[in-house]
Structure formats: C-alpha cells, structure tokens
Amino acid sequence: MAAGTFDTLRAAKALTAAGFDADQAEAITGITRDAVSEGVATKAGLAALENRMLRFGVGLAFAIVAAQTALTVGFLRPLGGA
C-alpha cells in the first residue's frame, strides 16, 4: 500500500471480525479515512511549499539589503558622505 492511502475495505472487514456491526465498522472506517487523508502531504504540495518558501526567502533578503542600504545612506548623509 502506498503512503497516504487507507484501505477502507480491509479496515471495515477487520472491525467486523473484531465484533463491530457493519454500520459501526463503516462509520469508524469513514472517520479514519478522512483523518488520514487530511494530514497527508503530497509531493506536489511539498514542492509548491518549497517554492513559496524560496521566493519568500529571496524577497526577504532583498528587503534586508534595501533596509541596510537606506540606513547606511541615512547615517552617512549628515557626515558629508553620499
């Protein structure tokens, strides 16, 4: 079974074998499937997150350089520089 999948039929059969009736097994299996599928990260999702984080990091670096430049120019101006 691939990561991130949940075999609902197998789970329901295991629950009925353990003594749950079919309706109970179906309800438990559905809730479990939903919980498992909500928390699964996909390769595409992780790649998109990585891309957004990289763009944010580059933008942040430019902002820091711009702020440092502005501060440097601001401090040098009264001293007769720039």
N, C-alpha and C positions, 0 to 999 in steps of 0.2 A: 504494500500500500504506500503510495506517495505521501510525502509530508504534506500536511494540511488537509488531508481528506479524512472523512469519517464514514465508516461502513455502517450505515443505519440498519440494514437488514441483519447483519451479524450481531449488532448490539441488541436489536429487538429480540432476536432468537435467544441470545444469552440471558436476557432479562426474563423471558417467558420460561426458559429452562430453570431459572432460579426461583420461579414461583409467582412472578408478576402476571396479571392477566394481560391480554393483548392491548387493551386500551391504555393501561398503565405503562406498559413497555413502549408503546408508540409515543406517549406523551414525554416520557423520560428521554427517549431517543431523540425526539424533535428538539427538546430544550438543549440537550448536549450538543447536537449538530449545530444549532445556532450559536452557542457559546464558543465552540471550536472554530467555526468559520469566521466569526467576528474578530478573533485575535490573531489570525494568520496573516503574516506578511508575505507578499509575493515578490518575485524577482523584479518585476516591472515597478512595483510600488517602492521597493528599496532603491532602485536605480533613479526613480523620479525624486525621491527624498535626497539622495546623494547629490543630484544635480542642483536641487534647490539650495542645499547647504553650501555647495561650492560657489554658486552665484552670490549667496548672501555673504560668504567669506570674502570674496573678491570685492564686492561693494563696500563691505566694512573696511577693508584695507585701504581702498581709495578714500573713504571718508576720513580715516585716521590721518592719512598723508595730507589731505586737504586741510584738516584742522591744525596739524603741526605746522604746515606752511603758513597758514593765516596767523597763528600765534607767533611764529618766528618773525614774520614781516611786521607784525604789530609791535613787537618788542624792539626791533631794530630801528624802526622809523624815528622814535624820539632820540635815538643816539646818533642820528645823522646818516644811518645806513639805509639802503634800499630806497 
